[in-house]
Every structure is written in C-alpha cells, then in structure tokens.
Amino acid sequence: MFKHLLLPTDGSSPSEVVNRKALQFAKEQQARVTAIHVVPTFHTLTYRTTMLEDTREEFVAECKAQASKFLTEVERAAQEIGVPCRSLMVTHDHPYEAINDTAAQSGCDLIVMASHGRRGLKGLLLGSETQKVLTHASVPVLVLR
C-alpha cells in the first residue's frame, strides 16, 4: 500500500519510539524510508539564547552533529531490519513546511511522526509541529505516540 515513508525525527524519546514502529511498518509494507531532521536557520535575533553566544559556524557545526546523531540512529535501525533508508538534514525556520515540502519533493506517500502530547497553554506557546504538518500535508500523515 505505502511505498515511501517520510520519518521526521527530533531525537526525543517519543520520536525514537515512533522511529522503531515506523521502520517495522515500512518493513511490513516493503517500503523505503526517508528520515529527516529539520534545524533552524541561524539568526542574530532569536528566542534561542544559545544562538546569541554562537557564531554562525559554531551553530551550523552543532546542528550538523546533532542531526547526524539522530539520523545515523534511524539509518542503523533501518539497516538492522532490512529497510532501505536515506536521510536528510534540512535547514528551515518552520519544520512543518520543511517536512511537507520534503514529502512532496521526495515522492513520499506517507508521513509517520510522533506527537509529544503538548496541550493547553504549553501546546499553544510551544506550538505543535505535528498539528501543523497534519493541517498542511498533501499526503496522509500517521501520528503515533
């Protein structure tokens, strides 16, 4: 049924759990997986106070290292169970847009992602990338917890 899954990952515990489930689902579907990690663009004016201390080069290096860690884990798990997997680090200020754009550009027919379960004021203030993906996606989205 599904042949190409997009698997956004942020390295969180919920994301790691969903990664394992999504890879098993991909194996059952005989599908391939594209794993994606979205990093923010470097800004000199930002809500992320750590950016204010970094140079652009330090920030980019830190983002690449973090993305590599998260994506390598997905690739390793995919290889262990025999699921074809490629990975991408994408720089974008709006992760939901990067996820939806990548799904369209890569020909993915399903996005599988975690929900962190943020509700109420926390959900309002922090936002829900999963909700935004669901709202704007042009392909089906499977949300797991």
Rosetta blueprint (number, residue, H / E / L):
1 M L
2 F L
3 K L
4 H E
5 L E
6 L E
7 L E
8 P E
9 T L
10 D L
11 G L
12 S L
13 S H
14 P H
15 S H
16 E H
17 V H
18 V H
19 N H
20 R H
21 K H
22 A H
23 L H
24 Q H
25 F H
26 A H
27 K H
28 E H
29 Q H
30 Q L
31 A L
32 R E
33 V E
34 T E
35 A E
36 I E
37 H E
38 V E
39 V E
40 P L
41 T L
42 F L
43 H L
44 T L
45 L L
46 T L
47 Y L
48 R L
49 T H
50 T H
51 M H
52 L H
53 E H
54 D L
55 T L
56 R H
57 E H
58 E H
59 F H
60 V H
61 A H
62 E H
63 C H
64 K H
65 A H
66 Q H
67 A H
68 S H
69 K H
70 F H
71 L H
72 T H
73 E H
74 V H
75 E H
76 R H
77 A H
78 A H
79 Q H
80 E H
81 I H
82 G L
83 V L
84 P L
85 C E
86 R E
87 S E
88 L E
89 M E
90 V E
91 T E
92 H L
93 D L
94 H L
95 P H
96 Y H
97 E H
98 A H
99 I H
100 N H
101 D H
102 T H
103 A H
104 A H
105 Q H
106 S H
107 G L
108 C L
109 D L
110 L E
111 I E
112 V E
113 M E
114 A E
115 S L
116 H L
117 G L
118 R L
119 R L
120 G H
121 L H
122 K H
123 G H
124 L H
125 L H
126 L H
127 G L
128 S L
129 E H
130 T H
131 Q H
132 K H
133 V H
134 L H
135 T H
136 H H
137 A L
138 S L
139 V L
140 P L
141 V E
142 L E
143 V E
144 L E
145 R L
